[in-house]
Amino acid sequence: MLKKEVLKEVITLKIIKGGVTTAKGFMAAGIHAGIKKHKKDMALVYTDIPAKGAGVFTNNIVKAAPVHWGMKVTKESKTIQAVVLNSGIANACTGQEGKDNNQAMAEMTANALEILPSEVYTASTGVIGPQLPMEKIKKGIEALKENLSAEKKSGLMAAEAIMTTDTYPKECAVSFMLGQKEVLIGGMSKGSGMINPNMATLLGVITTDISISKELLHEALREDVKQTFNMVSVDGDTSTNDSIFILANGAAANEEIKTKNEDYYRFTKALNIVTTELAKMIARDGEGASKLLEVQVEGASSHEDAVKISKSIVKSSLVKTAIYGEDANWGRILCAMGYSEADFDPDKVSLYIESKFGTLQILEEGVATQYSESQASKILSSKEIKIIVKLNEGQEKAMAWGCDLSYDYVKINADYRS
């Protein structure tokens, strides 16, 4: 949690247009290397100033080759300068050859940029099983090097290159002040399916020019993920490739953050803005989704219980299908709460649904209200819907994001490999 005294401050923070090239000293590129038939399929993010790096990775026991590499680099490397990513092939369940190919991908990138392989994060997303086409990867890295740029459009092209079933690129950036120094944070992510609230998202890269210790950078990312990417569910599946990276190159020239002082909490607040926006974009772009679902739980006796309940509701297939059908079937919500393993009294629960079309209470102290079904359907016809759960047992709260579950989800995933 963030320090209350810092949260109460008026912090000059602006959401600005941009992505991974927003922060000073960062460049990016996105190209078509031929892994996919037509669309961009390789991306590179690079800082010419050695950066502190941190990563958070999938909880899945089955981990892709780049995940193993990323975990090793995070633990052992003092600085990071590049993240190279491909889409179309996940390089998961590919044995020793897959690990060798991943290392070669890092080495090719390092050679092109004249840095060490241990300063390169790798990431892959796509179909599980096939080996990476290394000749295409090699030529792709050469093209990425030639196309590196600090322009905003280059960051956007990188965001486009990591998409799989995503319908649009996802990026966000913020600007804030530490004393007289402007600090910038930018990020990109991909993800619309195989997403469950266990770790982060399929792939994400966050760049910042703040000066901060590696230890605090890692802690900031790890704690933030619990509140943001961890709270997203599209379909209940956890990928083999989930990885999110953050690089901090110190180009803002602020006094290095070495303790959890006010500057640290200003940074974590700004980081949370970026990751929350990216998390919501992922939920909104869920495979086949037509609605963004936000679940807000209030009045829990513990934060853990609030998290359990919000996650359980947002990943319930029956809740998702009810939202798709614009049906205020509150019994499904209460049922999902009941199997969440959270401790609460059903007789104290109140439920509300909310959208741009209004707010409606549908349950009061465990009993249905005399609400209008037509009004409920109107509220649920919006593209963005909020379910508000009031437990009336304490002060803790949590929020999770998801989407509805439509016919198109089955179509997309039935045809994924073809």
C-alpha positions as CSV (number, residue, x, y, z in Angstrom):
1,M,0.0,0.0,0.0
2,L,1.1,3.6,-0.6
3,K,1.9,5.9,2.3
4,K,-1.2,7.8,3.2
5,E,0.6,11.1,3.6
6,V,1.9,10.9,0.1
7,L,-1.5,9.9,-1.3
8,K,-3.0,13.0,0.3
9,E,-0.5,15.3,-1.5
10,V,-1.4,17.1,-4.6
11,I,1.1,15.5,-7.0
12,T,1.7,17.1,-10.4
13,L,1.1,14.0,-12.5
14,K,-0.1,14.0,-16.1
15,I,-1.1,11.2,-18.3
16,I,0.5,12.0,-21.7
17,K,0.4,10.4,-25.1
18,G,3.2,7.9,-25.6
19,G,4.7,4.5,-24.7
20,V,8.1,3.0,-24.2
21,T,10.0,5.8,-26.0
22,T,8.5,8.6,-23.7
23,A,11.2,8.4,-21.1
24,K,14.5,10.1,-21.9
25,G,17.2,7.9,-23.4
26,F,14.9,5.1,-24.7
27,M,14.4,4.0,-28.3
28,A,12.2,1.3,-29.9
29,A,11.4,-0.4,-33.1
30,G,8.8,-2.8,-34.4
31,I,9.0,-4.6,-37.7
32,H,7.7,-7.6,-39.8
33,A,10.4,-10.3,-39.7
34,G,8.3,-13.0,-41.4
35,I,7.4,-15.1,-38.3
36,K,3.8,-14.1,-39.1
37,K,2.5,-13.9,-42.7
38,H,1.8,-10.2,-42.8
39,K,1.7,-8.4,-39.4
40,K,4.6,-6.9,-37.4
41,D,6.2,-9.7,-35.3
42,M,9.4,-8.4,-33.7
43,A,10.0,-5.5,-31.3
44,L,13.1,-4.0,-29.6
45,V,13.3,-1.5,-26.7
46,Y,16.7,-0.1,-26.0
47,T,18.4,2.5,-23.7
48,D,21.8,3.9,-24.6
49,I,22.3,4.5,-20.8
50,P,22.7,1.3,-18.8
51,A,19.5,0.8,-16.7
52,K,18.5,-0.9,-13.6
53,G,16.1,-3.7,-14.5
54,A,13.4,-5.8,-12.8
55,G,10.9,-8.4,-14.0
56,V,7.9,-10.4,-12.7
57,F,7.0,-13.7,-14.4
58,T,4.3,-16.3,-14.8
59,N,3.3,-18.6,-11.9
60,N,2.7,-21.4,-14.4
61,I,5.0,-24.4,-13.7
62,V,5.3,-24.8,-17.4
63,K,7.6,-21.8,-18.3
64,A,8.7,-20.7,-21.8
65,A,12.5,-20.5,-22.5
66,P,12.5,-16.6,-22.4
67,V,10.9,-16.7,-19.0
68,H,13.7,-18.9,-17.6
69,W,16.2,-16.5,-19.2
70,G,14.4,-13.4,-17.8
71,M,14.4,-14.8,-14.3
72,K,18.1,-15.5,-14.5
73,V,18.9,-12.0,-15.9
74,T,16.8,-10.3,-13.3
75,K,18.6,-12.1,-10.5
76,E,22.2,-11.9,-11.8
77,S,22.5,-8.7,-14.0
78,K,23.4,-5.4,-12.5
79,T,22.2,-3.4,-15.6
80,I,19.9,-4.0,-18.5
81,Q,19.9,-2.1,-21.8
82,A,17.5,-3.9,-24.1
83,V,14.3,-6.0,-24.4
84,V,13.8,-8.0,-27.6
85,L,10.4,-9.5,-28.2
86,N,8.7,-11.6,-30.9
87,S,5.1,-12.6,-31.5
88,G,3.7,-15.5,-33.4
89,I,5.7,-18.3,-31.7
90,A,5.9,-18.6,-27.9
91,N,9.1,-20.7,-27.7
92,A,7.4,-22.7,-24.9
93,C,7.7,-26.5,-24.5
94,T,10.6,-26.5,-27.0
95,G,13.2,-28.3,-24.9
96,Q,17.0,-27.5,-25.0
97,E,16.8,-26.3,-28.6
98,G,14.3,-23.7,-27.5
99,K,16.6,-22.5,-24.7
100,D,19.5,-22.4,-27.1
101,N,17.5,-20.4,-29.6
102,N,16.4,-18.0,-26.9
103,Q,20.0,-17.5,-25.8
104,A,21.0,-17.0,-29.4
105,M,18.3,-14.3,-29.7
106,A,19.8,-12.5,-26.7
107,E,23.3,-12.8,-28.1
108,M,22.4,-11.6,-31.6
109,T,20.7,-8.6,-30.0
110,A,23.7,-7.9,-27.8
111,N,26.1,-8.1,-30.7
112,A,24.0,-5.7,-32.8
113,L,23.8,-3.2,-29.9
114,E,27.4,-3.8,-28.7
115,I,26.3,-4.7,-25.2
116,L,26.4,-8.0,-23.1
117,P,23.9,-10.8,-23.6
118,S,23.2,-10.6,-19.8
119,E,21.9,-7.0,-20.5
120,V,19.2,-8.3,-22.8
121,Y,15.7,-9.4,-21.7
122,T,13.9,-11.7,-24.2
123,A,10.2,-12.3,-24.6
124,S,8.1,-14.4,-26.9
125,T,4.3,-14.9,-27.4
126,G,2.2,-17.0,-29.7
127,V,1.7,-20.6,-30.4
128,I,3.2,-23.1,-28.0
129,G,5.4,-25.9,-29.4
130,P,7.2,-24.7,-32.6
131,Q,10.8,-23.7,-32.6
132,L,11.8,-20.1,-33.4
133,P,12.8,-19.6,-37.1
134,M,16.3,-18.4,-36.2
135,E,17.3,-17.1,-39.6
136,K,14.2,-14.8,-39.6
137,I,15.0,-13.8,-36.0
138,K,18.6,-12.9,-37.0
139,K,17.4,-10.7,-39.9
140,G,14.7,-9.2,-37.7
141,I,17.2,-8.1,-35.1
142,E,19.3,-6.5,-37.8
143,A,16.3,-4.6,-39.1
144,L,15.2,-3.6,-35.6
145,K,18.7,-2.1,-34.9
146,E,18.4,-0.1,-38.1
147,N,15.0,1.2,-37.2
148,L,15.6,2.2,-33.6
149,S,14.2,5.6,-32.9
150,A,13.1,7.7,-29.9
151,E,10.0,9.0,-31.7
152,K,6.6,8.2,-30.3
153,K,5.6,6.4,-33.5
154,S,8.5,3.9,-33.0
155,G,7.1,3.1,-29.5
156,L,3.7,2.5,-31.1
157,M,5.2,0.2,-33.8
158,A,6.9,-1.8,-31.0
159,A,3.5,-2.1,-29.2
160,E,1.9,-3.3,-32.5
161,A,4.7,-5.9,-33.0
162,I,3.9,-7.8,-29.8
163,M,0.2,-8.2,-30.5
164,T,-1.3,-11.6,-31.1
165,T,-5.1,-11.7,-30.9
166,D,-5.1,-8.1,-29.5
167,T,-7.3,-5.8,-31.6
168,Y,-5.3,-2.7,-30.8
169,P,-1.9,-1.7,-29.4
170,K,-1.7,-0.9,-25.7
171,E,0.5,1.9,-24.4
172,C,0.4,4.6,-21.7
173,A,2.8,7.3,-20.3
174,V,2.9,9.7,-17.4
175,S,4.9,12.7,-16.4
176,F,5.5,13.9,-12.8
177,M,7.9,16.0,-10.8
178,L,10.5,15.1,-8.2
179,G,11.6,18.5,-6.9
180,Q,12.7,20.4,-10.0
181,K,13.3,17.2,-12.1
182,E,10.7,15.9,-14.6
183,V,10.4,12.1,-14.5
184,L,8.7,10.1,-17.3
185,I,7.3,6.6,-17.3
186,G,6.0,4.9,-20.4
187,G,4.8,1.4,-21.0
188,M,3.4,-1.1,-23.5
189,S,1.7,-4.4,-23.1
190,K,-0.1,-7.1,-25.0
191,G,-2.8,-9.5,-23.9
192,S,-6.4,-10.4,-24.7
193,G,-6.5,-14.1,-24.0
194,M,-5.0,-16.7,-21.7
195,I,-5.1,-14.2,-18.9
196,N,-5.9,-15.0,-15.3
197,P,-5.2,-13.1,-12.1
198,N,-2.1,-15.0,-11.1
199,M,0.8,-12.8,-12.3
200,A,0.9,-10.0,-14.7
201,T,-0.1,-10.1,-18.4
202,L,1.2,-11.9,-21.4
203,L,3.9,-9.4,-22.1
204,G,4.7,-5.9,-20.9
205,V,7.6,-3.4,-21.0
206,I,7.8,-0.3,-18.8
207,T,10.5,2.3,-19.2
208,T,11.4,5.2,-16.9
209,D,14.2,7.7,-16.6
210,I,14.1,7.8,-12.8
211,S,17.2,7.1,-10.8
212,I,16.4,4.3,-8.3
213,S,18.2,1.3,-6.8
214,K,17.6,-2.1,-8.4
215,E,16.2,-3.5,-5.1
216,L,13.5,-0.8,-4.7
217,L,12.7,-0.9,-8.5
218,H,12.0,-4.6,-8.2
219,E,10.0,-4.2,-5.0
220,A,7.9,-1.4,-6.6
221,L,7.1,-3.5,-9.6
222,R,6.3,-6.6,-7.6
223,E,4.0,-4.8,-5.3
224,D,2.3,-2.9,-8.1
225,V,1.6,-6.0,-10.1
226,K,-0.5,-7.3,-7.1
227,Q,-2.8,-4.4,-7.5
228,T,-3.0,-4.1,-11.3
229,F,-2.0,-6.9,-13.7
230,N,-2.7,-9.5,-11.0
231,M,-6.3,-8.2,-10.9
232,V,-7.1,-8.9,-14.5
233,S,-9.0,-11.9,-15.8
234,V,-10.1,-12.6,-19.3
235,D,-10.6,-16.4,-19.5
236,G,-9.1,-18.0,-16.3
237,D,-6.0,-19.4,-18.1
238,T,-2.4,-18.5,-17.0
239,S,0.1,-18.3,-19.8
240,T,3.5,-20.1,-20.0
241,N,5.0,-16.8,-21.1
242,D,3.7,-14.0,-18.8
243,S,6.5,-11.5,-18.3
244,I,6.6,-7.8,-17.4
245,F,9.8,-5.9,-17.3
246,I,10.8,-2.4,-16.1
247,L,13.9,-0.5,-17.0
248,A,15.1,2.7,-15.1
249,N,18.0,4.4,-16.7
250,G,18.4,7.5,-14.4
251,A,18.4,10.0,-17.2
252,A,16.0,12.3,-15.2
253,A,19.0,13.0,-13.0
254,N,17.0,13.0,-9.8
255,E,18.8,12.1,-6.6
256,E,18.9,8.3,-6.6
257,I,16.1,6.7,-4.6
258,K,17.7,4.3,-2.1
259,T,15.1,4.3,0.6
260,K,11.3,4.3,0.8
261,N,11.1,8.1,1.1
262,E,8.5,10.4,-0.4
263,D,10.1,10.3,-3.8
264,Y,9.8,6.5,-3.8
265,Y,6.0,6.7,-3.1
266,R,5.5,9.4,-5.7
267,F,7.2,7.1,-8.2
268,T,5.0,4.1,-7.1
269,K,1.9,6.2,-7.5
270,A,2.9,7.3,-11.0
271,L,3.8,3.7,-11.9
272,N,0.4,2.6,-10.7
273,I,-1.3,5.0,-13.1
274,V,0.5,3.5,-16.0
275,T,0.0,-0.2,-15.1
276,T,-3.7,0.4,-14.1
277,E,-4.4,1.9,-17.5
278,L,-2.6,-1.0,-19.3
279,A,-4.4,-3.5,-17.2
280,K,-7.8,-2.0,-18.1
281,M,-6.9,-2.0,-21.7
282,I,-6.1,-5.7,-21.6
283,A,-9.4,-6.4,-19.9
284,R,-11.3,-4.2,-22.4
285,D,-9.6,-6.0,-25.3
286,G,-10.4,-9.6,-24.0
287,E,-10.8,-12.0,-26.9
288,G,-14.3,-11.6,-28.3
289,A,-15.1,-9.1,-25.5
290,S,-17.8,-6.4,-26.0
291,K,-17.7,-5.0,-22.5
292,L,-15.1,-3.9,-19.8
293,L,-16.1,-5.2,-16.4
294,E,-14.8,-3.6,-13.2
295,V,-15.5,-5.2,-9.9
296,Q,-15.1,-3.0,-6.8
297,V,-15.3,-4.6,-3.4
298,E,-15.7,-2.4,-0.3
299,G,-16.1,-2.9,3.4
300,A,-14.2,-6.1,3.8
301,S,-12.7,-7.2,7.1
302,S,-9.3,-7.8,5.4
303,H,-7.6,-6.8,2.2
304,E,-7.0,-10.5,1.4
305,D,-10.8,-11.2,1.5
306,A,-11.5,-8.2,-0.7
307,V,-9.0,-9.4,-3.3
308,K,-10.4,-13.0,-3.2
309,I,-13.9,-11.8,-3.8
310,S,-13.2,-9.3,-6.5
311,K,-11.0,-11.9,-8.4
312,S,-13.7,-14.6,-8.0
313,I,-16.4,-12.4,-9.5
314,V,-14.4,-11.1,-12.4
315,K,-13.2,-14.5,-13.5
316,S,-16.6,-16.3,-13.2
317,S,-17.8,-17.6,-16.5
318,L,-21.4,-17.4,-15.4
319,V,-21.0,-13.8,-14.4
320,K,-19.2,-13.0,-17.7
321,T,-22.0,-14.5,-19.8
322,A,-24.6,-12.7,-17.8
323,I,-22.8,-9.4,-18.5
324,Y,-22.7,-10.3,-22.2
325,G,-26.4,-11.1,-22.1
326,E,-27.1,-7.8,-20.2
327,D,-28.8,-9.8,-17.5
328,A,-28.7,-8.6,-13.9
329,N,-28.4,-12.2,-12.6
330,W,-27.1,-11.2,-9.2
331,G,-27.3,-14.9,-7.9
332,R,-24.2,-15.6,-10.1
333,I,-22.3,-12.8,-8.4
334,L,-23.2,-14.0,-4.9
335,C,-22.4,-17.6,-5.9
336,A,-18.9,-16.5,-7.1
337,M,-18.4,-14.7,-3.9
338,G,-19.3,-17.8,-1.9
339,Y,-16.7,-20.1,-3.5
340,S,-13.9,-17.4,-3.3
341,E,-12.8,-18.8,0.1
342,A,-13.2,-15.3,1.6
343,D,-14.7,-14.8,5.0
344,F,-17.9,-12.7,4.8
345,D,-21.6,-12.7,5.9
346,P,-23.9,-13.1,2.9
347,D,-26.7,-11.5,5.0
348,K,-24.8,-8.2,5.1
349,V,-24.0,-8.0,1.4
350,S,-25.3,-5.2,-0.8
351,L,-24.8,-5.2,-4.6
352,Y,-24.9,-2.4,-7.2
353,I,-24.4,-2.2,-10.9
354,E,-23.2,1.0,-12.5
355,S,-22.4,2.5,-15.9
356,K,-22.8,5.7,-17.8
357,F,-26.6,5.0,-17.7
358,G,-26.8,5.2,-13.9
359,T,-26.4,3.2,-10.7
360,L,-28.9,0.6,-9.5
361,Q,-28.9,-1.4,-6.2
362,I,-30.0,-5.0,-6.9
363,L,-29.3,-6.6,-3.5
364,E,-29.6,-5.2,0.1
365,E,-28.4,-7.2,3.1
366,G,-28.5,-10.4,1.1
367,V,-32.0,-9.9,-0.3
368,A,-33.0,-8.7,-3.8
369,T,-34.4,-5.2,-4.1
370,Q,-37.5,-4.4,-6.1
371,Y,-35.3,-3.2,-9.0
372,S,-36.5,-2.6,-12.5
373,E,-35.2,-5.3,-14.9
374,S,-35.5,-2.9,-17.8
375,Q,-33.4,-0.3,-16.0
376,A,-30.8,-3.0,-15.1
377,S,-30.6,-4.1,-18.7
378,K,-30.1,-0.5,-19.8
379,I,-27.2,-0.1,-17.4
380,L,-25.7,-3.3,-18.5
381,S,-26.0,-2.3,-22.2
382,S,-23.0,0.0,-21.7
383,K,-19.5,-0.9,-23.0
384,E,-18.1,-0.3,-19.5
385,I,-19.8,-1.8,-16.4
386,K,-19.0,-1.7,-12.8
387,I,-20.2,-4.2,-10.1
388,I,-20.0,-2.7,-6.6
389,V,-20.0,-5.1,-3.7
390,K,-20.5,-3.7,-0.2
391,L,-19.7,-6.3,2.5
392,N,-20.4,-3.9,5.5
393,E,-17.8,-5.7,7.7
394,G,-14.7,-3.5,7.7
395,Q,-12.7,-0.9,5.9
396,E,-10.7,-2.9,3.3
397,K,-11.3,-2.8,-0.5
398,A,-10.0,-4.1,-3.8
399,M,-10.7,-3.8,-7.5
400,A,-10.4,-6.2,-10.4
401,W,-11.0,-6.0,-14.1
402,G,-12.3,-8.4,-16.7
403,C,-14.7,-8.6,-19.6
404,D,-17.8,-10.4,-20.8
405,L,-17.6,-13.8,-22.4
406,S,-19.1,-14.0,-25.9
407,Y,-19.5,-16.4,-28.8
408,D,-16.5,-14.9,-30.5
409,Y,-14.2,-16.0,-27.7
410,V,-14.8,-19.6,-28.7
411,K,-14.4,-18.8,-32.4
412,I,-11.1,-17.0,-31.9
413,N,-9.6,-19.8,-29.8
414,A,-11.0,-22.6,-31.9
415,D,-9.2,-21.1,-35.0
416,Y,-6.1,-19.8,-33.2
417,R,-3.5,-22.0,-34.8
418,S,-5.1,-21.8,-38.2
